[in-house]
Amino acid sequence: MSTMEKHGSSSSSNCTETIRGLPEHGKSDLKQHVQVKNPYLQTMEEDILYHFSLSTKTHNLPEMFGDIKFVCVGGSANRMKAFAQFIHQELQLPGNPEEVKDICEGTDRYCMYKVGPVLSISHGMGVPSISIMLHELIKLLHHAHCHDVVLFRLGTSGGVGLPPGTVVITDKAVDYSFRPQFEQVVLGKVITRSTELDEGVASELLQCSLELQNVPSVIGNTMCTHDFYEGQGRLDGALCSFSHEEKLEYLRKAYEAGVRNIEMESTVFAAMCRVCGLKAAVICVTLLNRFEGDQITSSHDVLVDYQQRPQVLVSHFIKKRLGHIV
């Protein structure tokens, strides 16, 4: 077995994964290529990206995706199609934005749209769904020989001490105990991976927010949970084994630990991107302040406006990187 990872046994304390050849955080080569940490991939005659309905044998991945510089992922298929249409207009590309084509139309698991140097992909809800997508996305970028790629997760979240509509640019993705790590069980053993995100990209996004109207933004930690109800301390699920005061105490502890929002995908997203040498950012808008309630009560029009804010911010970032905005 490869020595790329150090494993902890199921009966002992967890250990941190060590990856050889991983660039120091915040530094990169002239061309930062997408790394895969699997020696078996190079021995395969064909790599089938099953959930994308793509393959190295049936598709020319370098020709299809070699120019990708930005990958934007989000939970909802409809939202990521809307983002593809939006970025098509923002980049003033030729053709009709309404006619963007779903590259993954051969499967109903995820959707994928390529708009110039931007890839827009849905990932579903929760760690298992996004992790499957990320494995195949990272392999896709590797097979396509992409380099200098930035990944963004665009989403919605519950705010912790923030008003609805605030965009949280994640500093660190943390677990239920507010630790900046992701635990992956492999062959019955726990591997712990760092969830540090690129500080430079986060700072650049915050600066972009200052150049926009109606996109109030902060940098803070994002807590990733395993579910929407009990794991996030909601009192309105089918099950609830804690009191209102216990909920508030947990949220207070989270706030004191720097947590400003809660969602369900950020830790695995940050961990996998870091291991594979990809600069990444998580940008989620808050739909409510969890200190004030659990249910989302804003009107449809207000929620649509909120959900567009991460898209507007990332679009501005992309246009500045491409030189469309001085």
C-alpha positions in Angstrom: 0.0 0.0 0.0 1.2 3.6 -0.7 3.0 5.5 2.1 1.2 8.6 1.2 -1.0 8.4 4.2 -0.6 7.6 7.9 -3.5 5.8 9.4 -4.8 5.6 12.9 -6.4 2.4 14.1 -10.1 2.2 15.1 -9.0 1.5 18.7 -6.4 4.2 19.0 -6.5 8.0 18.8 -6.9 9.6 15.4 -3.8 10.6 13.4 -3.2 13.3 10.9 -2.7 12.4 7.3 0.7 13.3 5.9 0.9 14.0 2.1 4.2 14.0 0.3 4.8 16.7 -2.2 2.0 19.0 -0.9 3.0 22.6 -1.5 3.3 24.8 1.6 0.0 26.6 2.3 -0.2 29.9 0.5 2.7 29.1 -1.9 2.6 27.7 -5.4 4.7 26.9 -8.4 4.5 28.9 -11.5 1.9 26.4 -12.7 -0.1 24.8 -9.9 -1.3 21.4 -11.4 -4.1 19.4 -10.0 -2.7 16.5 -8.0 -4.3 13.2 -7.4 -3.0 11.1 -4.5 -3.7 7.6 -5.9 -0.9 5.6 -7.5 -3.3 3.2 -9.0 -4.9 5.7 -11.4 -1.8 5.7 -13.6 -2.1 1.9 -14.1 -5.7 2.1 -15.4 -6.3 1.9 -19.1 -9.6 3.7 -18.7 -11.0 5.9 -15.8 -14.8 6.0 -15.9 -16.2 9.0 -14.1 -19.4 7.2 -13.5 -21.5 9.9 -11.8 -20.5 12.4 -14.5 -21.2 10.0 -17.4 -17.7 10.7 -18.7 -14.6 8.6 -19.4 -11.0 9.0 -20.3 -11.5 6.6 -23.2 -14.8 7.9 -24.6 -14.1 11.6 -24.1 -11.2 13.9 -24.9 -11.0 15.5 -21.5 -8.0 17.8 -22.2 -9.9 19.2 -25.2 -13.2 19.6 -23.4 -11.9 21.0 -20.1 -8.2 21.9 -20.5 -8.9 25.7 -20.3 -10.8 25.6 -17.0 -9.6 28.1 -14.4 -12.6 28.4 -12.1 -14.9 25.7 -10.8 -18.0 26.7 -8.9 -20.0 24.1 -7.1 -23.3 24.2 -5.2 -26.0 21.9 -3.9 -28.9 22.7 -6.2 -28.9 21.7 -9.8 -31.3 24.5 -10.7 -29.1 27.0 -8.9 -25.9 25.9 -10.7 -27.7 26.1 -14.0 -28.8 29.6 -13.2 -25.2 30.5 -12.2 -23.9 29.1 -15.5 -26.4 31.4 -17.3 -25.5 34.3 -15.1 -21.7 34.0 -15.6 -22.3 33.5 -19.3 -23.9 37.0 -19.4 -21.3 38.5 -17.0 -18.4 37.4 -19.2 -20.3 38.5 -22.3 -19.7 35.3 -24.1 -21.2 34.6 -27.5 -24.4 32.5 -27.8 -27.6 32.3 -25.9 -27.1 31.8 -22.1 -30.5 30.0 -22.0 -29.0 27.3 -24.2 -26.1 26.2 -21.9 -25.8 22.4 -22.2 -25.6 20.0 -19.3 -22.5 17.9 -19.9 -23.7 15.3 -17.4 -27.1 14.8 -19.1 -26.4 11.1 -19.3 -26.9 10.9 -15.5 -29.3 12.4 -13.0 -26.8 12.5 -10.1 -25.1 15.9 -10.9 -25.4 18.6 -13.5 -22.4 20.3 -15.1 -22.1 23.4 -17.3 -19.0 24.7 -19.0 -19.0 28.5 -19.7 -15.7 29.7 -21.1 -13.1 29.0 -18.4 -15.8 28.4 -15.7 -17.2 25.1 -14.7 -20.5 25.1 -12.8 -21.5 21.8 -11.1 -24.1 20.7 -8.6 -23.1 18.5 -5.6 -26.3 17.6 -3.8 -26.6 17.9 0.0 -24.2 16.7 2.6 -20.7 15.3 2.9 -21.3 11.9 1.1 -22.8 13.6 -2.0 -20.2 16.3 -2.4 -17.3 13.9 -1.7 -18.3 11.6 -4.5 -18.6 14.6 -6.8 -15.2 15.9 -5.7 -13.4 12.7 -6.3 -14.6 12.6 -9.9 -14.1 16.4 -10.4 -10.5 16.3 -9.2 -9.7 13.3 -11.4 -11.4 15.2 -14.3 -9.3 18.3 -13.8 -6.2 16.1 -13.5 -6.9 14.1 -16.7 -7.6 17.4 -18.5 -4.2 18.7 -17.5 -5.7 21.8 -15.9 -3.6 24.1 -13.8 -4.0 27.2 -11.6 -7.6 26.3 -10.9 -9.6 27.9 -8.1 -12.6 26.1 -6.6 -15.6 27.8 -5.0 -18.4 26.3 -3.0 -21.5 28.6 -3.3 -24.3 27.9 -0.9 -26.7 28.8 1.8 -26.3 28.5 5.5 -27.7 29.3 8.9 -26.1 32.3 10.4 -24.6 32.4 13.9 -25.0 35.9 15.3 -25.3 37.4 11.8 -28.4 38.9 10.2 -30.0 37.1 7.2 -28.4 37.9 3.9 -24.8 38.1 5.2 -22.3 36.4 3.0 -19.8 34.4 5.0 -16.4 33.8 3.4 -15.0 30.8 5.3 -11.7 31.2 7.1 -11.6 27.6 8.5 -14.2 24.9 8.0 -14.7 23.3 11.4 -16.4 20.2 12.7 -19.1 19.8 15.5 -16.4 20.4 18.1 -15.1 23.5 16.3 -11.9 21.7 15.2 -10.5 22.7 11.7 -10.3 19.1 10.5 -12.2 16.4 8.6 -12.3 12.8 9.7 -12.5 10.2 6.9 -12.9 6.5 7.8 -10.8 4.3 5.4 -10.8 0.5 5.9 -12.2 1.0 9.4 -9.5 3.5 10.4 -9.8 7.2 10.9 -7.7 9.6 8.8 -7.7 13.3 9.9 -7.2 15.9 7.3 -6.7 19.7 7.7 -9.5 21.9 6.5 -7.4 25.1 6.0 -8.6 27.2 3.0 -6.5 29.6 1.0 -6.2 32.9 2.9 -5.3 34.8 -0.2 -8.4 33.9 -2.0 -10.6 34.7 1.0 -9.0 38.1 1.4 -9.5 38.8 -2.3 -13.1 37.8 -2.1 -13.6 40.2 0.9 -12.1 43.0 -1.1 -14.4 42.2 -4.0 -17.4 42.5 -1.6 -16.3 46.0 -0.7 -16.5 46.9 -4.4 -20.1 45.7 -4.7 -23.5 47.0 -3.4 -25.8 44.9 -1.3 -23.3 42.1 -0.7 -22.5 42.4 3.0 -19.7 40.0 3.7 -17.5 38.8 6.6 -14.7 36.3 7.0 -15.4 33.7 9.7 -15.3 30.0 10.5 -18.0 27.7 9.0 -19.2 24.7 11.0 -20.0 21.6 8.9 -22.6 19.2 10.4 -23.9 15.8 9.3 -27.5 16.8 9.0 -29.9 19.7 8.9 -31.8 19.1 12.1 -30.3 17.5 15.2 -26.7 18.1 14.1 -27.4 21.8 13.9 -29.3 22.0 17.1 -32.7 22.6 15.6 -35.8 22.3 17.8 -38.2 21.6 14.9 -37.1 18.2 13.6 -38.9 14.9 14.0 -36.5 14.1 16.8 -35.2 16.5 19.5 -33.5 15.4 22.8 -32.3 18.8 24.1 -33.7 22.0 25.5 -33.9 25.5 24.0 -31.3 26.7 26.5 -28.9 23.8 25.6 -29.3 24.8 21.9 -28.4 28.4 22.7 -25.5 27.4 24.9 -24.0 25.3 22.0 -24.5 28.2 19.6 -22.8 30.6 22.0 -19.8 28.2 22.2 -19.7 28.1 18.4 -19.8 31.8 18.2 -17.0 32.2 20.7 -14.9 29.7 18.6 -15.3 32.0 15.6 -18.1 30.2 13.9 -20.4 32.5 11.9 -22.4 30.0 9.9 -23.5 26.4 9.7 -23.8 24.1 6.6 -23.1 20.5 5.6 -20.3 20.3 3.1 -17.4 22.6 3.9 -15.0 20.3 5.8 -14.7 17.6 3.1 -14.5 20.3 0.4 -11.7 22.1 2.1 -9.8 18.9 3.0 -9.9 17.3 -0.4 -9.0 20.6 -2.2 -6.0 21.1 0.2 -4.7 17.5 -0.3 -4.9 17.8 -4.1 -3.2 21.2 -4.3 -6.2 23.2 -5.2 -6.9 26.7 -4.0 -10.4 26.9 -2.7 -13.0 29.0 -1.0 -16.4 28.5 0.6 -18.9 31.4 0.2 -22.3 30.9 1.8 -25.1 33.3 2.5 -27.0 33.2 5.7 -30.8 32.7 5.4 -31.5 33.3 9.1 -29.8 34.0 12.5 -29.9 30.7 14.4 -30.0 32.6 17.7 -33.4 33.9 16.7 -35.0 30.7 15.3 -34.8 27.5 13.3 -37.2 27.8 10.4 -36.6 29.9 7.3 -39.5 32.4 7.1 -38.3 34.9 4.6 -40.4 35.4 1.4 -39.4 33.7 -1.8 -38.3 36.9 -3.4 -36.0 37.7 -0.5 -34.5 34.3 -0.5 -33.8 34.5 -4.2 -32.0 37.8 -3.6 -30.0 36.3 -0.8 -29.0 33.2 -2.8 -27.7 35.4 -5.7 -25.3 37.2 -3.4 -22.5 34.5 -3.4 -22.9 34.2 -7.2 -22.5 38.0 -7.7 -19.4 38.0 -5.4 -17.7 35.1 -7.2 -18.6 36.5 -10.6 -16.9 39.8 -9.6 -13.8 37.8 -8.5 -13.7 35.9 -11.8 -14.1 39.0 -13.9 -11.2 40.7 -12.0 -9.0 37.7 -12.4 -9.7 37.6 -16.1 -9.0 41.4 -16.5 -12.6 42.3 -17.3 -12.6 44.7 -14.3 -9.6 47.0 -13.6 
